[in-house]
Amino acid sequence: MTLRDQHVLVTGGSSGIGLAIARRCALAGARVSLLARDPAKLASAAESIRAAAPGARVAVASADVSAEPQVLPALALLQSELGPVDVLVASAGVSMPGYFEEIPVEVFERSMAVNYLGVVYPAKALVPGMRQRRRGAIVIISSGVGLVGIFGYTPYAPTKFALRGLAESLRSELRSSGVGVTIVYPPDTQTPQLEQENATKPAETRALTAAGGTWTADAVARAAVTGLERGRFAVTPGLSMTALGAFHSVLGPLIRWGCDRIAQRARAVHGKGGPA
């Protein structure tokens, strides 16, 4: 699909991958709206997009994607400014890695509310209009840990697995409607969220994620936008994610064996393998 003159709405669009995608869409001629919690960050993000794409139409609205009563009026406001949403990019997310027994249950609840229901709420609101117009797209930002769960991500990985199930089911339902579905599985990406993760990330998790390297948000955004424009369902940036996306079920036993070995070595060095 072409992005020129399309209204692209990005949740979590005030920073990280969401902002990078919004910027690329604006450069492609789209009208861009951003939905996130922090008004100051939203204002700064909008200015950065206008600076990168002079003349771009950009709108913002503050809302917590985990709260449907906040999401619905925010969507109405953004559509009143820029017209019906043609593309929803669901990028908002939270992550707090750690040892399972040490993580409060509230973190699991918050993670599912933001990472999963934070996609369901805007999609539920926008898909009927897309169906009626017989065009549109839903882009869901998952994660590499949405393909294989790893040490330390017990609150996060299940939410990203849930997005995979949602995307696959939604793609099937919308297949003949003119509405496309794309799901993106980024590797570790240099974003403010990654910096927050590093504050609580166990040594074993650091060792495991280091093996895959770190991408820039713009590189992930480039892959996501290209996948959207070409109508791809699954976008797996980089060779490692592509191999994982294609063969994760077949390679599951080998991947688990390798991850266990890396975690074991990290424990030997750092002297911890779980709660004290």
C-alpha positions in Angstrom: 0.0 0.0 0.0 1.1 3.6 -0.5 1.3 5.8 2.6 0.9 9.1 0.8 -2.2 11.0 2.1 -3.0 8.1 4.5 -3.7 8.8 8.2 -1.3 6.7 10.2 -1.9 6.5 13.9 0.9 5.3 16.1 0.4 4.2 19.7 3.6 4.6 21.8 4.5 7.2 19.2 6.3 9.6 21.5 9.6 7.6 21.5 11.5 4.5 20.3 10.3 2.4 17.5 6.9 4.1 17.4 8.4 7.5 16.9 10.8 6.2 14.3 7.9 4.6 12.3 5.9 7.8 12.6 8.8 9.8 11.2 9.2 7.5 8.3 5.5 7.6 7.5 5.5 11.4 7.6 8.5 11.4 5.2 6.4 9.1 2.9 3.6 11.7 2.8 1.3 10.3 5.4 -0.7 12.3 7.9 0.6 11.1 11.3 -1.1 11.0 14.7 0.6 10.0 17.9 -1.0 8.5 21.0 1.0 8.1 24.3 0.7 9.1 27.9 3.1 12.0 28.4 1.9 15.3 26.8 5.4 16.8 27.0 7.0 13.9 25.2 4.2 13.9 22.6 4.8 17.6 21.9 8.5 17.0 21.5 7.9 14.0 19.2 5.6 16.0 17.0 8.1 18.8 16.6 10.8 16.3 15.7 8.6 14.8 13.0 7.8 18.3 11.6 11.5 19.1 11.5 12.3 15.9 9.7 9.3 16.2 7.3 8.5 19.9 6.8 4.9 20.5 6.0 3.8 17.1 7.5 0.4 17.1 9.3 0.9 15.8 12.8 -1.6 15.5 15.6 -1.2 14.2 19.2 -3.4 12.9 22.0 -2.6 11.8 25.5 -4.0 8.5 26.7 -3.0 5.3 28.5 -3.6 2.5 26.0 -4.4 0.0 28.8 -7.6 2.1 29.6 -10.3 1.9 27.0 -12.2 4.9 28.4 -9.1 7.0 27.6 -8.4 5.4 24.3 -11.7 5.9 22.6 -12.0 9.7 23.1 -8.4 10.1 22.1 -9.0 8.2 18.8 -12.1 10.4 18.2 -10.0 13.5 18.7 -7.3 12.4 16.3 -9.7 11.4 13.6 -11.5 14.7 13.9 -8.2 16.4 13.1 -6.8 14.2 10.4 -9.7 12.1 9.2 -10.4 8.3 9.5 -7.4 6.2 10.4 -6.1 4.2 7.5 -3.2 2.5 9.3 -3.0 1.7 13.0 0.6 1.0 14.3 0.3 -0.5 17.7 3.7 0.1 19.3 3.1 1.0 22.9 4.6 -1.4 25.3 6.3 -1.9 28.7 8.9 -4.4 29.9 10.4 -5.2 33.3 12.6 -8.2 33.2 13.7 -10.0 36.3 13.5 -13.3 38.2 10.0 -14.7 38.2 9.7 -15.2 41.9 10.9 -11.6 42.6 8.6 -9.8 40.2 5.3 -8.5 41.8 2.1 -9.9 40.2 1.1 -6.3 39.4 3.9 -6.2 36.8 2.4 -9.2 35.0 -1.0 -7.5 35.1 0.3 -4.2 33.8 2.3 -5.9 31.1 -0.7 -7.7 29.8 -2.9 -4.6 30.0 -0.5 -2.4 28.1 1.1 -4.8 25.7 -1.9 -6.9 24.7 -5.1 -5.0 25.6 -3.4 -1.8 24.5 -3.5 -3.3 21.0 -7.0 -4.8 21.3 -8.7 -1.5 22.3 -7.6 0.7 19.4 -7.9 -2.1 16.9 -11.5 -2.9 18.1 -12.4 0.8 17.6 -10.8 1.2 14.2 -11.3 -2.1 12.3 -15.1 -1.6 11.7 -14.4 1.7 9.8 -11.6 0.1 7.8 -13.9 -2.8 6.9 -16.6 -0.4 5.8 -14.1 1.5 3.6 -12.6 -1.8 2.5 -9.1 -0.6 3.0 -6.6 -0.1 5.8 -3.9 -1.9 7.8 -3.1 -3.0 11.4 0.6 -3.1 12.3 1.4 -4.8 15.5 4.9 -4.5 17.1 5.7 -7.7 18.9 9.2 -8.8 19.8 11.7 -11.6 19.2 10.6 -13.0 22.5 7.1 -13.3 20.9 8.7 -16.2 18.9 10.7 -17.8 21.7 10.5 -17.1 25.4 13.8 -16.6 27.2 15.2 -16.3 30.7 14.1 -13.2 32.6 11.1 -12.2 30.5 8.3 -14.0 32.2 6.0 -10.9 32.4 6.9 -9.7 28.9 7.2 -12.7 26.6 3.7 -14.1 27.1 2.2 -10.7 26.1 4.2 -10.8 22.9 3.2 -14.4 22.2 -0.4 -13.2 22.7 0.1 -10.6 20.0 1.2 -13.3 17.6 -2.1 -15.2 18.2 -4.1 -12.0 17.8 -2.3 -11.1 14.6 -2.7 -14.6 13.1 -6.4 -14.8 14.0 -7.1 -11.2 12.9 -5.3 -11.7 9.5 -7.6 -14.7 8.8 -10.8 -12.8 9.7 -9.8 -9.7 7.7 -8.3 -11.5 4.7 -11.1 -10.7 2.2 -12.0 -7.3 3.7 -9.3 -5.2 2.1 -7.7 -4.7 5.6 -4.1 -6.0 6.0 -2.4 -7.2 9.1 1.4 -7.0 9.7 3.2 -8.2 12.8 6.8 -7.1 13.5 9.3 -9.1 15.6 12.1 -6.7 16.4 15.4 -7.9 18.1 16.8 -5.8 21.0 16.5 -2.2 19.9 18.2 0.9 21.3 15.2 2.7 22.8 14.2 4.3 26.2 12.4 1.1 27.0 15.6 -0.9 26.6 17.4 1.4 28.9 14.7 0.8 31.5 14.9 -2.9 31.0 18.6 -2.9 31.6 18.0 -1.5 35.1 16.4 -4.8 36.2 17.7 -7.3 33.6 19.3 -10.4 35.2 22.8 -11.3 34.2 21.5 -14.4 32.4 19.2 -12.3 30.3 22.0 -9.9 29.5 24.1 -12.7 28.3 21.3 -14.1 26.1 20.2 -10.9 24.5 23.8 -9.8 23.9 24.2 -12.6 21.4 21.6 -11.1 19.1 23.1 -7.6 19.0 21.2 -4.3 19.2 19.4 -2.5 16.4 18.6 1.1 16.1 15.0 2.2 16.2 15.2 3.6 12.7 16.5 0.4 11.3 13.6 -1.5 12.8 11.2 1.2 11.5 12.6 0.9 8.0 11.9 -2.8 8.0 8.4 -2.4 9.5 7.4 0.3 7.0 8.8 -1.6 4.1 6.8 -4.7 5.3 3.6 -2.6 5.5 4.0 -1.1 2.1 4.6 -4.6 0.6 1.7 -6.2 2.4 3.8 -8.6 4.3 2.2 -10.4 7.3 5.4 -11.2 9.4 8.3 -8.8 9.5 11.5 -10.3 11.0 14.3 -7.7 10.9 17.8 -9.3 10.5 19.0 -12.7 9.7 18.6 -14.0 13.3 15.0 -13.0 13.6 14.2 -14.2 10.1 15.7 -17.7 10.9 13.8 -17.7 14.2 10.6 -16.7 12.5 10.9 -19.4 9.9 12.2 -22.3 12.0 11.5 -21.5 15.6 9.2 -24.6 16.1 11.7 -26.9 14.4 14.7 -25.4 16.2 13.0 -25.1 19.5 14.9 -27.9 21.3 18.2 -26.6 20.0 17.4 -23.0 20.9 16.4 -24.0 24.5 19.6 -26.0 24.9 21.7 -23.1 23.7 19.9 -20.6 25.9 20.3 -22.9 28.9 24.0 -23.1 28.3 24.4 -19.3 28.0 22.4 -18.8 31.2 24.4 -21.4 33.1 27.7 -19.7 32.1 26.3 -16.3 33.2 25.2 -17.7 36.6 28.7 -19.2 37.1 30.3 -15.7 36.5 27.8 -13.6 38.5 26.9 -16.1 41.2 23.1 -15.9 41.0 20.4 -17.9 39.3 17.2 -16.7 41.0 15.9 -15.0 44.1 18.1 -15.0 47.2 
